[in-house]
Amino acid sequence: MYRLYRLLFLLCLLCVAFFCFADETPETDKPKIFFQPILSYKIISFENITFHNPTGGLSVGRFNPASKNLFSVATMYGLTLTEGIQNKYPDIYHNIILSFNGKTGRHSFLGAFTANTDKPLYGGLHTFNAFAGYTYNLIQRPHFSMVLGGYLMFMDIGVALPNGTAWLFWPLLFLSLKWDYEWIDVSLLPGITITIADGKPLSFAVSKKTGDFDAAFWYHYFRNKNPSAELFGIGIGLKNTTSEVKTAAGDIYGINYYALYAGIRIFKMIEVNGGWTFNGKEKYDQVHWGSIFETYGHSDEFDYQTEIGNGFFFSVSVKAVF
């Protein structure tokens, strides 16, 4: 495990040195091809349970600053390495995301393939999900916007037709509302996000989404001269979140915890967060594997919950745009 730590540390140093030469903003309004690599690492540790999450990915696309049209494709691959969980669960899980995103005028197109399990694809249809969707910016006013659309999901949630064949296709409606005023921004559906004093040196944001909660104050230096400046920022916050892994055998294992944390942001490229975790709970043996309600997060319907005490978490991510 110490070799993994050293490898991740060296990769972060190389990325920091390399990304210092990255161009963060376009010099002209001409269409631009961009590449956005990302590396991240996260550890969540309690008294007897530890999760490690190294992740790497790349996004490639074309952006037109004049028309705001965008097309991009992205791929992410990560591992969840567990220590101390029950013997019936594997120790290694694969996290795979393949996605595309397109935007032209008020029209947006989005699709993705995701897997988070010990045996992606070859473990069965229930080990991955996929979706494709379209949204339209129906109302776009100075202080209010409404986006309406729909998605077609491909997922095995345990529903079968009379002949025994699994029903895999599920249509979903999408609705998003946003209010934007001088000192407060509110976004609804999915979840809710409230931001106060966005673009000011001191800002506050709180979000609630499918059981998860995050509230934080951030102070960004130099924003008093340039509202878009992100040269350096420090923050402190409180959150409640769940980390889950899924097995091809049909089980879900998760840990839910609260965390009091602090973070720093540097040049929009580096973000480091860490803090104290408390009121940790171990959750396992969910009744319905792959519940459709997991589309926007995780499900809270677990068979068993066990207290796992307190601990810590630490995360670092490095990214840039070329």
N, C-alpha and C positions, 0 to 999 in steps of 0.2 A: 504493500500500500504506500510506503514511503517513496518508492520509485514513481508511482503515479503522481504524488504531490510534486516531486522534483520536475517531472515532465511537464505538468501543467504550469508550473512556475516559469520554466524556460520558454514555453510557448507564449505565455502572456508577455514576457520581456521582449521576445522577438516581435510580437504584434505591436507592442507600444512603440518600439523603435521604427518599425516599418510604417505604421499608420501615421506617424508624425509628418510624413510627406504626403499624406492624402489630402485631396482638394475637397473641402467640406461643402462648398456651394458652387454652382455654375458661374462662369465668368460672363456668359452671354445668355441671351434668350433663345438660342438655337437648341433644337432637340439634342439630347445627350444620352449616350449609352453609359450606364453605371454598373458597377460591381460593388457589392456590399458583403464582405466576409464577416463572420462573427464567431467568437470563441467564448465559452462560458464554463464556469465550474461552480457547483453549489454543494454544500455539506449541511445536513441536518442531523444533529446528534442528541440523543437522550441517554439515560443511565445505561441501558442495555441494547439500544437500537440505534443504528446509524444508516443514513442514506447518503450516497455519493452520486452526483449527477454531472459528469463531464459532457459537453455538447459542442458541436461545431456545425457550421452551415454557410451557405452562400446564396445571395439573391442577385439576380441579373435582370436588367430591364432597360427600358427606354422612357425618358421623361421629357415632355415639352413644357418648359417654364411659361411660355406665352399662353398656350391653350389649357395648361394643366392636365393634358392627356397623359395617361400612364399605362404601361404594360410591363409586367414583371413576372418572373418565375423564381421559385425559391425551393431549396432543399435543406433539411435539417436532420442531423442524426445525433442521437445521444444515448448514453447508457445510464441505467439506474443500478447501482451496485449496493446491495443491502448487507447489513451485518446484524445478527441477533434476532431476526424475525423467526417465526415458527418454522419447524423443519418441513412442513408440507408445502411451503412456498419456495420457489427457486431463488437463487441469490442474484441473478443477472437478468435484466429486462432491457429491451430495445425500444427506443423512442424514435419514430420515423415520421417526418412530415414532408410531403411534396405538395406544392401549391402554386396557383397562378392567380394573378390579379390584374384586371384591366379597367380603365376608366376613360371615358370620352364624353365630354359635356356633362350631362346629368345622368348618364348611363354608367353602371358599374357591373362588372362580371367577376365572379370569384369561384374558385374550386379548390378542393384539397383532398388529399389521401393521408390518413393518419393511422398509426399503429403504436400501441404502448403495451407490450406484452413480452413474455419470454420466448414465444414462438410466432413471430409475425408472419402472416400469409399462410405458411405451411401448417400452422396450428389450427386452421379452420376459418370459415367466413366470419365468425364472431371475434376474431383477433384483430380486425381492422375496420375502419369506417371510411366512407368517401362521400363527398357531396359536390354539387355544382349549383350555382345560383345567379340570380340577376336582381339588381335593385335600381330604383329610379328616384332621383331627388325631386320629389313631387312639389315641395314648397321650398323656395330659397329666398328668404328675406333677410334684411340687415341683422335682425336679432332673433330669427327663428328659422329652423329648417326641419323638414320631415322627409324621411326616406322610407319607401315602401317597396317590397319585393317578395321573392320566394326562393326556396331551396328544395332540391330533390336529394334526399339522403339515401345512401346505400348502407344498410346496417342490419345485422342479425340480432334481434332483441328477443328471440324465443317465440315469436308468433308464427304459427303454421297454418297453411291452407287445409281444407278438408282432406286432400289427398296426401297430406303429410309434408309437402314442400314448404320450406321456410319462406315467409314473406319478407322481402329485403328492401323494398322501396317505400319511402315515407316522405310525402310532401310537407313542407313547413312554410308558414308565412313569416315574413320579416318586417318589423316596424321599428324605426328609430326616430326619436324626437330630440331636438337640441335647442335650448334657449341660450343666447349669448348677449350679456349686458356688459357694462363697463367694468364692474367689479366681480361679477359672478357668472359662471357658465354651468348649465345643467344639461346632462345627457341622460335620456331614458331609453330602456329597451335595446339590447338586453342589459339587465341590471340598471344601476343608477350611479352616476358620477357627478359630483359637485366640486367645482374648482373656484376658489376665491382668489382674486388678485392675480390671475394668470398673466404672465409677462412682466410682473413687478418683481423687485428684488426679493421680497418675502411673499410667498404664496402658500396656500393650503389646499389640499385635495383630499376628498373622501370618496370611496367607491364601495358598492355592495353588489355582489354578483354570485348567484347560486350558492349561497352559504358562506362565501368568502367575504372578508371585510378588510379594508386598508385605509388608514387615515395618516397623513404626514404633512409636516411643515417643511418647506425647502427655502433656503436662502441662496440666491445666485448673485455672486459678485459681478459688477460691471453692468448689471441690468438697468441701473439708474441712468446710464448713458445710452444703452442700446437694449430695448426690450427683448430682442431675439438673441442676445448674447448668452452663450452657455459655456463660458470659459472655465468657470469653477463654481460648484455648488455644494452645499452641505445640507443634510436633512435629518430629521428625527421623526419616528412614527410608531404606530401600533397597528398590528394586523392579526387576523385570524384566518388560517388557510389550511387546506388539506392536500397532502401529497399521496398519490395512489399508484399502485402497480396492478396489472391484471395478468392472469395466467390462462394458458390455453385450456386448462382443465375446467375453467368456468368460475374461478374465484377472484375476488377483488380484495386486496389488502391495502389499507391506508393508515396514515397517521394525521391527526388533526391537532393543531396547536395554536396558541397565541404567541406573539413575539413583540417585544419592545426592541426597536432597532435604530441604528444610525447609518447614514450613507454619505458617500461623496460622488460627485460627477465631474469629469474632466473633459473638456473639449468635445462634448457630445459623443465621445468615443469610448470612455472608460467609466464604468459604474461599479462601485464596491459597496456592499451592504453587509451588515452583520449585527447580531444582537443576542439577547437572552430569550429563550423559548420557555414557556410555562403552561401548565394545565394541559399537558400532552395526553392524547388518547389514542390507543391502538384500536383500529376498526377492521373487521374481517368477516368473511363468509357472507357476502351480500346475497340476497334472495334472487334477484333478477340481474344476471350478468348483462352489461351493455344496455342499461336502461336508456330509453330515448331522452330522458331528462338530463343525461350527461352531455348532450350536444353543446351546451354552453358552460360546462363545468363538471362538477361531480355530483353524485347522488348521496343523500344522507341516510338511506335506508339500509343500514347494516344490521346483521344479526347480533353481533357481540361488540362490546366496547370495554376496553381495559385501560386503567390509568397507567401512564408510563413516566410520569414525573416531569422534571425540568431538564433543560439542556441549553444548546446554543445552535445558531446557524450562521453560515458565512457564504457569500456569493460574490463572484467577480465576473464581469462581462467586458469584452473588448470588441469594438466594431468600428467600421469606417466606411465611407463612400468614395469610390474612385471613379 
